[in-house]
Amino acid sequence: MYMYSITPHSTTGVAPANLMFGRRFRDLIPHVQDCTLDDGELRDKDWVAKYQAKENRDKRVGARESPVDVGDQVLMKNLLPQNKLSSKFLPTPATVVDRIGNSVTLKTSEGQVYKRNTSHVRPFIQQSNVEAHVPEPAELEVSSGTANMTGERPQRERRLPKRFDDYLV
């Protein structure tokens, strides 16, 4: 454990013991240079390394920001479903009152206030009651093929492989 704490860290370039105690500890490897500790510079290097690691991880797992903002209508997850066939989300929308990080505060139409994680809410998309105009299908032309007249399924043409062309079978 001692050797770990006095070994320079790859991110900061300084041993954790040096950062914690503010002095250099003796070890088996001699060092010629004596580094001065600039706390601000070390914090910046550490922050950059952590940020790059976070970006790489987010890119690898496909993480994305939640589309929920203050004032949006959302559906809350049904945390107490009756059975496995019941809906995953409650049918009545709620309004987002406040958002801090991954936490959202919701207010329902009855005036109840809930606090939920953003993974437990989905944006509410208002469905229009206007039915879409579906055009009538055009009359289908019936081909004069023999397969359609007999009512059987079409069959592929069967023949012997080319290697048997030289022989009488």
MDTraj code that builds the backbone (N, CA, C; nanometers):
import mdtraj as md
import numpy as np

residues = "MET TYR MET TYR SER ILE THR PRO HIS SER THR THR GLY VAL ALA PRO ALA ASN LEU MET PHE GLY ARG ARG PHE ARG ASP LEU ILE PRO HIS VAL GLN ASP CYS THR LEU ASP ASP GLY GLU LEU ARG ASP LYS ASP TRP VAL ALA LYS TYR GLN ALA LYS GLU ASN ARG ASP LYS ARG VAL GLY ALA ARG GLU SER PRO VAL ASP VAL GLY ASP GLN VAL LEU MET LYS ASN LEU LEU PRO GLN ASN LYS LEU SER SER LYS PHE LEU PRO THR PRO ALA THR VAL VAL ASP ARG ILE GLY ASN SER VAL THR LEU LYS THR SER GLU GLY GLN VAL TYR LYS ARG ASN THR SER HIS VAL ARG PRO PHE ILE GLN GLN SER ASN VAL GLU ALA HIS VAL PRO GLU PRO ALA GLU LEU GLU VAL SER SER GLY THR ALA ASN MET THR GLY GLU ARG PRO GLN ARG GLU ARG ARG LEU PRO LYS ARG PHE ASP ASP TYR LEU VAL".split()
xyz = np.array([
    [0.0830, -0.1183, 0.0000],
    [0.0000, 0.0000, 0.0000],
    [0.0881, 0.1255, 0.0000],
    [0.1964, 0.1185, 0.0714],
    [0.2883, 0.2309, 0.0793],
    [0.3448, 0.2624, -0.0589],
    [0.3851, 0.1581, -0.1325],
    [0.4437, 0.1792, -0.2652],
    [0.3397, 0.2390, -0.3618],
    [0.2141, 0.1989, -0.3473],
    [0.1101, 0.2556, -0.4327],
    [0.0938, 0.4048, -0.4060],
    [0.0928, 0.4416, -0.2790],
    [0.0671, 0.5819, -0.2458],
    [0.1840, 0.6729, -0.2808],
    [0.3051, 0.6173, -0.2950],
    [0.4194, 0.7029, -0.3294],
    [0.4554, 0.6950, -0.4775],
    [0.3810, 0.6155, -0.5550],
    [0.4047, 0.6052, -0.6987],
    [0.3262, 0.7154, -0.7696],
    [0.3892, 0.7890, -0.8617],
    [0.3180, 0.8958, -0.9328],
    [0.1977, 0.8417, -1.0110],
    [0.0885, 0.9148, -1.0036],
    [-0.0346, 0.8761, -1.0718],
    [-0.0278, 0.9181, -1.2176],
    [-0.0871, 0.8382, -1.3074],
    [-0.0776, 0.8673, -1.4510],
    [-0.1523, 0.9950, -1.4891],
    [-0.2576, 1.0287, -1.4181],
    [-0.3359, 1.1473, -1.4526],
    [-0.2679, 1.2752, -1.4080],
    [-0.2316, 1.2815, -1.2816],
    [-0.1755, 1.4050, -1.2266],
    [-0.0247, 1.4126, -1.2414],
    [0.0418, 1.2982, -1.2524],
    [0.1870, 1.2971, -1.2604],
    [0.2529, 1.3117, -1.1244],
    [0.1746, 1.3095, -1.0169],
    [0.2246, 1.3267, -0.8807],
    [0.1695, 1.2122, -0.7963],
    [0.2492, 1.1672, -0.6994],
    [0.2061, 1.0591, -0.6112],
    [0.0919, 1.1065, -0.5211],
    [-0.0057, 1.0194, -0.4923],
    [-0.1153, 1.0577, -0.4031],
    [-0.0673, 1.1003, -0.2640],
    [0.0392, 1.0385, -0.2135],
    [0.0921, 1.0763, -0.0820],
    [0.1467, 1.2189, -0.0852],
    [0.2096, 1.2579, -0.1958],
    [0.2600, 1.3950, -0.2090],
    [0.1449, 1.4953, -0.2043],
    [0.0345, 1.4618, -0.2715],
    [-0.0799, 1.5520, -0.2725],
    [-0.1451, 1.5608, -0.1350],
    [-0.1526, 1.4476, -0.0670],
    [-0.2217, 1.4461, 0.0614],
    [-0.1406, 1.5142, 0.1714],
    [-0.0121, 1.4864, 0.1763],
    [0.0697, 1.5370, 0.2867],
    [0.1548, 1.6579, 0.2497],
    [0.1632, 1.6900, 0.1206],
    [0.2349, 1.8088, 0.0787],
    [0.3861, 1.7956, 0.0826],
    [0.4374, 1.6753, 0.0887],
    [0.5826, 1.6549, 0.0871],
    [0.6127, 1.5257, 0.0132],
    [0.7416, 1.5093, -0.0178],
    [0.7856, 1.3911, -0.0913],
    [0.8299, 1.2829, 0.0057],
    [0.7847, 1.1584, -0.0207],
    [0.8218, 1.0454, 0.0636],
    [0.9404, 0.9713, 0.0030],
    [1.0167, 0.9061, 0.0887],
    [1.1319, 0.8290, 0.0415],
    [1.0838, 0.6951, -0.0124],
    [1.1469, 0.6525, -0.1223],
    [1.1154, 0.5214, -0.1779],
    [1.2420, 0.4582, -0.2322],
    [1.2283, 0.3418, -0.2939],
    [1.3448, 0.2680, -0.3414],
    [1.4006, 0.3239, -0.4718],
    [1.3204, 0.4006, -0.5445],
    [1.3643, 0.4562, -0.6721],
    [1.4117, 0.5991, -0.6482],
    [1.5375, 0.6282, -0.6799],
    [1.5863, 0.7649, -0.6583],
    [1.5290, 0.8605, -0.7632],
    [1.5009, 0.9832, -0.7209],
    [1.4485, 1.0861, -0.8098],
    [1.5446, 1.2039, -0.8095],
    [1.5731, 1.2537, -0.9293],
    [1.6639, 1.3662, -0.9413],
    [1.5883, 1.4974, -0.9263],
    [1.4727, 1.5064, -0.9938],
    [1.4006, 1.6333, -0.9919],
    [1.3044, 1.6395, -0.8740],
    [1.2882, 1.7580, -0.8249],
    [1.1926, 1.7807, -0.7180],
    [1.0833, 1.8697, -0.7761],
    [0.9627, 1.8188, -0.7816],
    [0.8549, 1.8945, -0.8459],
    [0.7868, 1.9849, -0.7442],
    [0.7475, 2.1009, -0.7924],
    [0.6698, 2.1910, -0.7079],
    [0.5229, 2.1626, -0.7351],
    [0.4436, 2.1616, -0.6324],
    [0.3027, 2.1281, -0.6451],
    [0.2200, 2.2540, -0.6675],
    [0.1631, 2.2654, -0.7855],
    [0.0694, 2.3733, -0.8150],
    [-0.0702, 2.3123, -0.8084],
    [-0.1419, 2.3445, -0.7031],
    [-0.2704, 2.2809, -0.6766],
    [-0.3712, 2.3059, -0.7890],
    [-0.3761, 2.4256, -0.8418],
    [-0.4712, 2.4579, -0.9485],
    [-0.4436, 2.3788, -1.0752],
    [-0.3165, 2.3666, -1.1103],
    [-0.2795, 2.2926, -1.2305],
    [-0.3127, 2.1441, -1.2155],
    [-0.2865, 2.0884, -1.0971],
    [-0.3180, 1.9476, -1.0733],
    [-0.4687, 1.9233, -1.0788],
    [-0.5456, 2.0150, -1.0235],
    [-0.6919, 2.0006, -1.0281],
    [-0.7422, 2.0073, -1.1725],
    [-0.6824, 2.0953, -1.2533],
    [-0.7222, 2.1055, -1.3934],
    [-0.6909, 1.9768, -1.4693],
    [-0.5715, 1.9211, -1.4486],
    [-0.5338, 1.7964, -1.5154],
    [-0.6280, 1.6834, -1.4750],
    [-0.6606, 1.6789, -1.3462],
    [-0.7504, 1.5747, -1.2962],
    [-0.8899, 1.5908, -1.3568],
    [-0.9398, 1.7148, -1.3642],
    [-1.0721, 1.7397, -1.4205],
    [-1.0768, 1.7012, -1.5684],
    [-0.9719, 1.7351, -1.6442],
    [-0.9674, 1.7028, -1.7870],
    [-0.9682, 1.5517, -1.8070],
    [-0.8905, 1.4797, -1.7277],
    [-0.8859, 1.3341, -1.7409],
    [-1.0216, 1.2718, -1.7085],
    [-1.0874, 1.3196, -1.6044],
    [-1.2187, 1.2660, -1.5677],
    [-1.3231, 1.2999, -1.6740],
    [-1.3160, 1.4194, -1.7304],
    [-1.4115, 1.4596, -1.8331],
    [-1.3939, 1.3746, -1.9592],
    [-1.2691, 1.3495, -1.9988],
    [-1.2453, 1.2669, -2.1170],
    [-1.2948, 1.1242, -2.0950],
    [-1.2735, 1.0710, -1.9742],
    [-1.3226, 0.9367, -1.9430],
    [-1.4751, 0.9327, -1.9494],
    [-1.5400, 1.0374, -1.9002],
    [-1.6868, 1.0437, -1.9041],
    [-1.7368, 1.0508, -2.0482],
    [-1.6739, 1.1333, -2.1306],
    [-1.7143, 1.1450, -2.2705],
    [-1.6988, 1.0118, -2.3438],
    [-1.5868, 0.9435, -2.3213],
    [-1.5650, 0.8142, -2.3866],
    [-1.6703, 0.7132, -2.3436],
    [-1.7013, 0.7096, -2.2156],
    [-1.8008, 0.6151, -2.1640],
    [-1.9395, 0.6472, -2.2204],
    [-1.9767, 0.7745, -2.2215],
    [-2.1074, 0.8131, -2.2740],
    [-2.1210, 0.7771, -2.4215],
    [-2.0123, 0.7949, -2.4963],
    [-2.0149, 0.7628, -2.6385],
    [-2.0268, 0.6118, -2.6598],
    [-1.9595, 0.5343, -2.5758],
    [-1.9603, 0.3894, -2.5912],
    [-2.0965, 0.3289, -2.5565],
    [-2.1613, 0.3774, -2.4529],
    [-2.2895, 0.3196, -2.4113],
    [-2.4088, 0.3893, -2.4758],
    [-2.3858, 0.4950, -2.5532],
    [-2.4956, 0.5638, -2.6211],
    [-2.5799, 0.6480, -2.5277],
    [-2.5182, 0.7082, -2.4275],
    [-2.5922, 0.7918, -2.3324],
    [-2.6379, 0.9198, -2.4013],
    [-2.7539, 0.9684, -2.3601],
    [-2.8052, 1.0927, -2.4167],
    [-2.8815, 1.1695, -2.3095],
    [-2.8956, 1.2985, -2.3321],
    [-2.9662, 1.3849, -2.2377],
    [-3.1158, 1.3570, -2.2440],
    [-3.1827, 1.3740, -2.1329],
    [-3.3276, 1.3576, -2.1283],
    [-3.3934, 1.4777, -2.1967],
    [-3.4955, 1.4542, -2.2803],
    [-3.5600, 1.5654, -2.3514],
    [-3.6596, 1.6425, -2.2659],
    [-3.6702, 1.6106, -2.1374],
    [-3.7699, 1.6723, -2.0500],
    [-3.7178, 1.8051, -1.9966],
    [-3.7983, 1.9125, -2.0130],
    [-3.7643, 2.0449, -1.9619],
    [-3.8799, 2.0980, -1.8776],
    [-3.8554, 2.2079, -1.8086],
    [-3.9584, 2.2696, -1.7250],
    [-4.0736, 2.3163, -1.8138],
    [-4.1971, 2.2849, -1.7729],
    [-4.3157, 2.3243, -1.8472],
    [-4.3675, 2.2177, -1.9421],
    [-4.2934, 2.1106, -1.9630],
    [-4.3359, 2.0043, -2.0540],
    [-4.4432, 1.9167, -1.9898],
    [-4.5262, 1.8591, -2.0749],
    [-4.6234, 1.7590, -2.0311],
    [-4.5562, 1.6222, -2.0428],
    [-4.5617, 1.5422, -1.9358],
    [-4.4967, 1.4113, -1.9348],
    [-4.5911, 1.3067, -1.8770],
    [-4.5603, 1.1808, -1.9057],
    [-4.6297, 1.0685, -1.8446],
    [-4.5380, 1.0076, -1.7396],
    [-4.5928, 0.9804, -1.6201],
    [-4.5146, 0.9206, -1.5117],
    [-4.5207, 0.7692, -1.5211],
    [-4.4114, 0.7042, -1.4839],
    [-4.4068, 0.5592, -1.4811],
    [-4.4990, 0.5074, -1.3714],
    [-4.5702, 0.3993, -1.4014],
    [-4.6588, 0.3363, -1.3042],
    [-4.5729, 0.2486, -1.2132],
    [-4.5421, 0.2970, -1.0931],
    [-4.4528, 0.2250, -1.0027],
    [-4.5224, 0.1094, -0.9318],
    [-4.6553, 0.1086, -0.9283],
    [-4.7310, 0.0003, -0.8642],
    [-4.8319, -0.0583, -0.9634],
    [-4.7847, -0.1344, -1.0633],
    [-4.8788, -0.1896, -1.1606],
    [-4.9651, -0.2995, -1.0979],
    [-5.0882, -0.3137, -1.1487],
    [-5.1790, -0.4172, -1.0988],
    [-5.1289, -0.5562, -1.1368],
    [-5.0871, -0.5716, -1.2631],
    [-5.0337, -0.6989, -1.3115],
    [-4.9405, -0.6699, -1.4280],
    [-4.8878, -0.7749, -1.4875],
    [-4.7889, -0.7526, -1.5930],
    [-4.8495, -0.6992, -1.7224],
    [-4.9801, -0.7051, -1.7349],
    [-5.0453, -0.6553, -1.8556],
    [-5.0848, -0.5090, -1.8457],
    [-5.0775, -0.4518, -1.7264],
    [-5.1172, -0.3119, -1.7105],
    [-5.0133, -0.2195, -1.7735],
    [-5.0562, -0.0990, -1.8020],
    [-4.9726, -0.0012, -1.8714],
    [-4.8490, 0.0344, -1.7884],
    [-4.7380, 0.0587, -1.8560],
    [-4.6136, 0.0949, -1.7873],
    [-4.6167, 0.2384, -1.7368],
    [-4.6991, 0.3235, -1.7986],
    [-4.7076, 0.4636, -1.7600],
    [-4.8516, 0.4990, -1.7248],
    [-4.8670, 0.5929, -1.6338],
    [-5.0000, 0.6381, -1.5935],
    [-5.0653, 0.7127, -1.7097],
    [-5.1981, 0.7024, -1.7263],
    [-5.2627, 0.7607, -1.8444],
    [-5.2748, 0.9124, -1.8422],
    [-5.2733, 0.9741, -1.7239],
    [-5.2911, 1.1195, -1.7180],
    [-5.1560, 1.1900, -1.7184],
    [-5.1404, 1.2942, -1.7996],
    [-5.0129, 1.3651, -1.8042],
    [-4.9937, 1.4550, -1.6823],
    [-4.8677, 1.4832, -1.6527],
    [-4.8311, 1.5758, -1.5458],
    [-4.7409, 1.6828, -1.6059],
    [-4.7290, 1.7950, -1.5381],
    [-4.6470, 1.9063, -1.5857],
    [-4.5187, 1.9132, -1.5045],
    [-4.4060, 1.9343, -1.5729],
    [-4.2770, 1.9474, -1.5051],
    [-4.2685, 2.0872, -1.4456],
    [-4.2535, 2.0940, -1.3128],
    [-4.2459, 2.2216, -1.2426],
    [-4.1011, 2.2646, -1.2242],
    [-4.0130, 2.1680, -1.1943],
    [-3.8732, 2.2003, -1.1656],
    [-3.7870, 2.0837, -1.2099],
    [-3.6643, 2.1153, -1.2502],
    [-3.5695, 2.0108, -1.2866],
    [-3.4330, 2.0475, -1.2323],
    [-3.3744, 1.9547, -1.1563],
    [-3.2391, 1.9711, -1.1037],
    [-3.1636, 1.8432, -1.1362],
    [-3.0725, 1.8496, -1.2321],
    [-2.9974, 1.7309, -1.2720],
    [-3.0902, 1.6263, -1.3305],
    [-3.0883, 1.5056, -1.2717],
    [-3.1750, 1.3979, -1.3182],
    [-3.3077, 1.3938, -1.2445],
    [-3.3303, 1.4848, -1.1519],
    [-3.4515, 1.4863, -1.0717],
    [-3.5493, 1.5896, -1.1264],
    [-3.6760, 1.5477, -1.1420],
    [-3.7799, 1.6402, -1.1868],
    [-3.8926, 1.6427, -1.0845],
    [-3.9508, 1.7607, -1.0665],
    [-4.0679, 1.7764, -0.9812],
    [-4.1881, 1.7920, -1.0723],
    [-4.2904, 1.7073, -1.0498],
    [-4.4072, 1.7027, -1.1367],
    [-4.5317, 1.7444, -1.0601],
    [-4.6246, 1.8075, -1.1313],
    [-4.7523, 1.8449, -1.0713],
    [-4.8628, 1.7913, -1.1609],
    [-4.9542, 1.7129, -1.1021],
    [-5.0641, 1.6552, -1.1785],
    [-5.1791, 1.7545, -1.1887],
    [-5.2795, 1.7197, -1.2675],
    [-5.3955, 1.8077, -1.2833],
    [-5.4773, 1.8154, -1.1545],
    [-5.4653, 1.7151, -1.0655],
    [-5.5342, 1.7172, -0.9360],
    [-5.4599, 1.8023, -0.8337],
    [-5.3398, 1.8478, -0.8662],
    [-5.2620, 1.9318, -0.7759],
    [-5.1600, 1.8561, -0.6930],
    [-5.1462, 1.7250, -0.7133],
    [-5.0475, 1.6470, -0.6395],
    [-4.9089, 1.6729, -0.6966],
    [-4.8085, 1.6774, -0.6077],
    [-4.6708, 1.7034, -0.6482],
    [-4.5895, 1.5762, -0.6259],
    [-4.5155, 1.5358, -0.7288],
    [-4.4309, 1.4172, -0.7223],
    [-4.2891, 1.4554, -0.7595],
    [-4.1924, 1.3818, -0.7041],
    [-4.0526, 1.3981, -0.7404],
    [-4.0063, 1.2658, -0.7995],
    [-3.9563, 1.2684, -0.9215],
    [-3.9164, 1.1468, -0.9912],
    [-3.7833, 1.1681, -1.0627],
    [-3.7173, 1.0569, -1.0936],
    [-3.5983, 1.0584, -1.1776],
    [-3.6436, 1.0734, -1.3229],
    [-3.5598, 1.1333, -1.4066],
    [-3.5993, 1.1550, -1.5466],
    [-3.6170, 1.0238, -1.6224],
    [-3.5592, 0.9144, -1.5727],
    [-3.5787, 0.7861, -1.6397],
    [-3.7195, 0.7321, -1.6168],
    [-3.7943, 0.7888, -1.5195],
    [-3.9300, 0.7442, -1.4897],
    [-4.0365, 0.8302, -1.5558],
    [-3.9985, 0.9207, -1.6430],
    [-4.0960, 1.0034, -1.7140],
    [-4.0672, 0.9989, -1.8636],
    [-4.1740, 1.0132, -1.9423],
    [-4.1632, 1.0178, -2.0877],
    [-4.2407, 1.1388, -2.1375],
    [-4.1917, 1.2053, -2.2411],
    [-4.2663, 1.3185, -2.2958],
    [-4.4047, 1.2738, -2.3429],
    [-4.5053, 1.3555, -2.3147],
    [-4.6434, 1.3262, -2.3544],
    [-4.6661, 1.3854, -2.4920],
    [-4.7047, 1.3004, -2.5859],
    [-4.7306, 1.3447, -2.7226],
    [-4.8811, 1.3435, -2.7429],
    [-4.9387, 1.4613, -2.7657],
    [-5.0828, 1.4749, -2.7844],
    [-5.1205, 1.4145, -2.9179],
    [-5.2113, 1.3162, -2.9168],
    [-5.2560, 1.2547, -3.0411],
    [-5.3769, 1.3306, -3.0925],
    [-5.3744, 1.3612, -3.2205],
    [-5.4864, 1.4354, -3.2789],
    [-5.6033, 1.3402, -3.3028],
    [-5.7253, 1.3923, -3.2887],
    [-5.8453, 1.3116, -3.3084],
    [-5.8877, 1.3051, -3.4542],
    [-5.8218, 1.3803, -3.5397],
    [-5.8549, 1.3809, -3.6814],
    [-5.8012, 1.2525, -3.7427],
    [-5.8915, 1.1773, -3.8074],
    [-5.8489, 1.0531, -3.8699],
    [-5.7751, 1.0845, -3.9992],
    [-5.6704, 1.0121, -4.0217],
    [-5.5928, 1.0317, -4.1433],
    [-5.6720, 0.9776, -4.2622],
    [-5.6666, 1.0502, -4.3721],
    [-5.7373, 1.0089, -4.4928],
    [-5.6594, 0.8946, -4.5569],
    [-5.7249, 0.7794, -4.5680],
    [-5.6619, 0.6632, -4.6296],
    [-5.7226, 0.6466, -4.7678],
    [-5.6421, 0.6582, -4.8737],
    [-5.6977, 0.6435, -5.0083],
    [-5.7409, 0.4988, -5.0331],
    [-5.8449, 0.4842, -5.1150],
    [-5.8936, 0.3509, -5.1501],
    [-5.7899, 0.2825, -5.2379],
    [-5.7668, 0.1539, -5.2161],
    [-5.6685, 0.0849, -5.2999],
    [-5.7200, 0.0710, -5.4431],
    [-5.6294, 0.0878, -5.5368],
    [-5.6662, 0.0747, -5.6775],
    [-5.6954, -0.0722, -5.7068],
    [-5.7745, -0.0936, -5.8115],
    [-5.8073, -0.2315, -5.8473],
    [-5.6801, -0.3029, -5.8891],
    [-5.6652, -0.4233, -5.8372],
    [-5.5466, -0.5019, -5.8682],
    [-5.5669, -0.5742, -6.0002],
    [-5.4657, -0.5716, -6.0825],
    [-5.4720, -0.6431, -6.2092],
    [-5.4342, -0.7882, -6.1833],
    [-5.5159, -0.8782, -6.2333],
    [-5.4901, -1.0206, -6.2158],
    [-5.4088, -1.0673, -6.3349],
    [-5.2924, -1.1249, -6.3068],
    [-5.2085, -1.1720, -6.4164],
    [-5.2670, -1.3011, -6.4721],
    [-5.2349, -1.3287, -6.5945],
    [-5.2912, -1.4461, -6.6609],
    [-5.1987, -1.5668, -6.6468],
    [-5.1201, -1.5722, -6.5422],
    [-5.0294, -1.6852, -6.5200],
    [-5.1066, -1.8089, -6.4791],
    [-5.0526, -1.9251, -6.5096],
    [-5.1210, -2.0503, -6.4773],
    [-5.1176, -2.0792, -6.3278],
    [-5.0202, -2.0285, -6.2583],
    [-5.0100, -2.0561, -6.1154],
    [-5.1268, -1.9942, -6.0403],
    [-5.1704, -1.8743, -6.0810],
    [-5.2803, -1.8083, -6.0125],
    [-5.4148, -1.8739, -6.0448],
    [-5.4294, -1.9285, -6.1655],
    [-5.5560, -1.9887, -6.2042],
    [-5.5789, -2.1207, -6.1325],
    [-5.4747, -2.1963, -6.1118],
    [-5.4916, -2.3267, -6.0483],
    [-5.5019, -2.3136, -5.8975],
    [-5.4601, -2.2028, -5.8415],
    [-5.4690, -2.1835, -5.6979],
    [-5.3528, -2.2468, -5.6228],
    [-5.2556, -2.2997, -5.6929],
    [-5.1395, -2.3598, -5.6270],
    [-5.0298, -2.2558, -5.6118],
    [-4.9416, -2.2868, -5.5238],
    [-4.8270, -2.1982, -5.5043],
    [-4.7294, -2.2141, -5.6197],
    [-4.6582, -2.1092, -5.6575],
    [-4.5603, -2.1223, -5.7657],
    [-4.4459, -2.2142, -5.7240],
    [-4.3935, -2.2859, -5.8203],
    [-4.2848, -2.3792, -5.7917],
    [-4.1649, -2.3419, -5.8757],
    [-4.0478, -2.3710, -5.8233],
    [-3.9257, -2.3403, -5.8967],
    [-3.9012, -2.4464, -6.0031],
    [-3.8240, -2.4074, -6.1032],
    [-3.7904, -2.4999, -6.2102],
    [-3.6822, -2.5944, -6.1599],
    [-3.7062, -2.7245, -6.1725],
    [-3.6102, -2.8233, -6.1234],
    [-3.5381, -2.8856, -6.2412],
    [-3.4050, -2.8976, -6.2286],
    [-3.3264, -2.9658, -6.3307],
    [-3.2015, -3.0244, -6.2675],
    [-3.1394, -3.1158, -6.3383],
    [-3.0189, -3.1817, -6.2881],
    [-2.9002, -3.0869, -6.2978],
    [-2.7984, -3.1075, -6.2151],
    [-2.6780, -3.0250, -6.2234],
    [-2.6087, -3.0413, -6.3577],
    [-2.5270, -2.9440, -6.3952],
    [-2.4598, -2.9424, -6.5258],
    [-2.3659, -3.0608, -6.5440],
    [-2.3161, -3.1171, -6.4368],
    [-2.2210, -3.2284, -6.4509],
    [-2.2884, -3.3532, -6.5096],
    [-2.4220, -3.3587, -6.5036],
    [-2.4931, -3.4730, -6.5584],
    [-2.5379, -3.4503, -6.7025],
    [-2.4988, -3.3366, -6.7651],
    [-2.5395, -3.3089, -6.9028],
    [-2.4803, -3.4094, -7.0015],
    [-2.3635, -3.4647, -6.9739],
    [-2.2963, -3.5567, -7.0657],
    [-2.3538, -3.6987, -7.0577],
    [-2.4367, -3.7273, -6.9627],
    [-2.4880, -3.8628, -6.9420],
    [-2.6378, -3.8670, -6.9656],
    [-2.6855, -3.9828, -7.0011],
    [-2.8288, -4.0050, -7.0145],
    [-2.8803, -4.0592, -6.8822],
    [-2.9781, -3.9950, -6.8308],
    [-3.0339, -4.0396, -6.7031],
    [-3.1773, -4.0816, -6.7224],
])
top = md.Topology()
chain = top.add_chain()
for i, resn in enumerate(residues, 1):
    res = top.add_residue(resn, chain, resSeq=i)
    for name in ("N", "CA", "C"):
        top.add_atom(name, md.element.get_by_symbol(name[0]), res)
traj = md.Trajectory(xyz[None], top)
